[in-house]
Amino acid sequence: MTFAYSSEATLSETERYVLGSLNQSWPSPATMTPAVLQTRHGESDSAHFVNIVQTLSDNGMILYEAFLTSKSSGPRFLDTMITARGKAALQSSDITP
């Protein structure tokens, strides 16, 4: 992904998948866990998951209410929603030149 204010933000396949998952549940918020990526890639990597979600949040593409983590349940982002910027980035990444 490029910087938030770039007019040509490039999303990775994983970022598109996370945004697409949130777009499908919109306007309802969702709880995001590493299982979101596990269903896509077979293995769950908690650090990679947290990095992806935090990067999308830092770039204004998603919002979340709280980040929780524990030994038993792992990391979770509560009440996560895609933003208008995230919807626009997802839509523009679906357009192939």
C-alpha positions, 0 to 999 in steps of 0.5 A: 500500500502507498501513503494515505494521501496518494492518488494511486494507492495500491492495495495488496491482495490481502488488504483487498480481501479484508476490505472486501470482507468488511464491505460485505458486512457494511453497514454493520460493524464486524469483529475482525480476528486472524481467522479472516486471513486464515480462511483465505491463506490457510494459516493464521499469522497474528502479527501479519493480521494486526499489521494489515488492519493497522495499516488500513486504519492508519490510511483511513480505510477502516475504523475500529472501536477497540483492539483486544488481545489475550493468550486464549483468543489472540488479537481482535478488532471490535466494531470494525467498519470500512470507510468511504475511503476504503470503499473507493480504494476497493472499487478502484482496485477492482478496475483493471486498465 
